[in-house]
Amino acid sequence: MTTKKISIVIEKDEDDDFFVAECPSLPGCYTQGETLGEALKNIHEVIELCLEEM
């Protein structure tokens, strides 16, 4: 199994009070969460799904 570091970007949406997470190196790989922890958990799951489809 190969280990690779992937950068993610997380921003807080002040208007709707949630966190948006995306992985710029994987098109269409983004999610959101009510907390920073939830956004991190969600983006890890989405990254796994995106990589499985490659």
PyMOL commands that set and color helices and strands:
alter all, ss='L'
color gray80, all
select helices_A, chain A and resi 36-52
alter helices_A, ss='H'
color red, helices_A
select strands_A, chain A and resi 9-13+18-22+30-33
alter strands_A, ss='S'
color yellow, strands_A
deselect
rebuild
show_as cartoon
